[in-house]
């Protein structure tokens, strides 16, 4: 079995043993914390070395107590001035003043906290000592295995602190389960002397009289009824620190208790150093409690965030969208709000969150579908499209608005594929397919009119949903990212656009720029965050160039404008559109994997900058590929700095045209399959893939292969799993051609 397989097994056992036994662990840890106060409370009580107690007064008051009732145990406290009596008899339980004989009864209904805590700690108060012993062994195993499951890296996050504290304090925290296990194996418990038995039971008063000639009762610390009708007396040390200890008194004499608790028992109970060793044990208990609670909380939070919630039917109408960059989602949201405002009952959902059974619950489906790549449905809807092949959607009616652009091949191909799948599954068109070319404004309004008129639905949409206003952005700086003298590199620049006003944007959002009025805009991923600087937008722009059949060299209209015409200080008109499907997690401590090739790296500098600024950066792994390490390692300085300061946990690169490499990003996934599997399945990292569609498809296939080789899934099941993760947003894809 490989180390990776062993490690996965350890992770599984570590997690599920801890979860199953959490209630038992919590009882043991909390009661251990309570018991650690016993040496603290007892410290300084009773006669101290060199002090004396009035023996006559002490004997007289104990006689009074025994004539009044039946004491269980008597402790001499406050320097011999007070007796603390434990008893089931309320007439004697409480505090007795040695000099005056005054009695202060114990509070009614009170319990012996330490005795109760000890019962819970050892047997759960149910006689289940064997359960406690087994839990001690398993707790020790979990703690020893912990460092092998997560390397020590300082992260300002819940699990970062959990791991760091577990690592750094392991030698200290191990003392608790190690000593518990040793005690259960009867190692270090101390000697057990043969105890004498009395022919006639003796009272505490009688025991004092019998022991008087042999013991210095002026140093009496406590007395209690003991086994076989005997009484045990505890004598404090003398001024030299010696001649103290426990003594058993029978009707015939005094026998010293030799041996006593061993070092292991003293360490476990925190009694070896008095108050400060008890304080140390309390600190250990608090650390163990913190590790247990944070571990369970992290698991609960991870489960909650990855739970796919079923779509609730809020009426007879489902408004769904298959959106790649957010436009379809925005239009569908406007329709949904219009239906609700008109008094209709409807549900809004992305197609990626739906299963065919969810769709089948709605008699009418209004769908806005965009197109990506070469006529493909958006990434989030692909898993649903495959499932629909074996689904029965008879009885539902649907009306679709397909978004596209005739300048691309397979105009509205995504919407057409979704329409064909719905028809093949038994769905019926309630309205003919309507297609939008480029700007969807006219087609959208006409489609909404048909929804209102032909379907007789109340949809109060007065016009187009709000769109992002045009922005005037100034080219503040421009720096080349590739090395011009290197062969086979593609000219790529980072451009910083400056706004005169604060803007709200996140990495992965889109800036749409046109080279001239009326021309088709080009979308670029935002590589910065307004949470760091609300006025500065970073872009990664690769010059698009090609040679025509006549030999003439041509440049891309927008990239050529940005890199050849828009000098520093030039104002560029743009639109800033949210792209929530490719934003970093709202919680910056959530683990992420970023996979990019070439200019697909564009959004990820912003991911790193935003996480660093949050102060709570969680694990982050970057896998980047291009042609040459020394020629087009884009944003190299930033990522190496992030790796050095811990914002980036790991970075792997692949440079396909370097003689000493020759790999692509998908190759790195295969080479590090065990680690990738851990991040996917154990860490539950969100995976971001950005670049050309061919690269993204290869990455998705290799992620599925990781589930086959490391997780034991069959290839089709692995592909289905990855498809489901894409639908759920655990794997997010942003591609271009």
Secondary structure, DSSP 8 states (H G I E B T S, - for coil): --HHHHHHHHHHHHHHHHHHTHHHHHHHHHHHHHHHHHHHHHTT-S--TT----HHHHHHHHHHHHHHS--SEEEEEGGGTEEEEE-S-TTT-EEEETTT--EEE--TT---HHHHHHHHHHHTTTT-HHHHHHHHHHHHHHHHHHHHHS-----SSHHHHHHHHHHHTHHHHHHHHHHHHHHHTT-S-EE-------SS---HHHHHHHHTTTS-GGGEEEEEE-GGG-EEEEE---TTS-S-EEEEE-SS-EEE--SEE-HHHHHHHT-TTTHHHHHHHHHHHHHHHHHHHHHHHHHHHHHHHT--------SSEEEEEE-SSSHHHHHHHHHHHHHHHTT--EEEEEGGG--HHHHHT-SEEEEEE--BTTTB--GGGHHHHHHGGG---TT-EEEEEEEE-TTSSSTTHHHHHHHHHHHHTT-EESS--EEEESS-HHHHHHHHHHHHHTS-------S------EEEEEEEEEEE-S-TTSTT---EEEEEEE-SS-----TT-EEEE-SSTTS--EEEE--S-TTT-TTEEEEEEE--EEE-TTS-EEE-HHHHIIIII--TT-EEEEEEE--GGGS--SSTTS-EEEEEEGGGGTTHHHHHHHHHHHT----EEEEEEES-HHHH-TTHHHHHHHHHHTSS-EEEEEETT-TT----HHHHHHHTHHHHHIIIIIS--EEEEEEEHHHHHHHHHHHHHHHHHHH---HHHHHHHHHHHHHHTSEEEEEE-
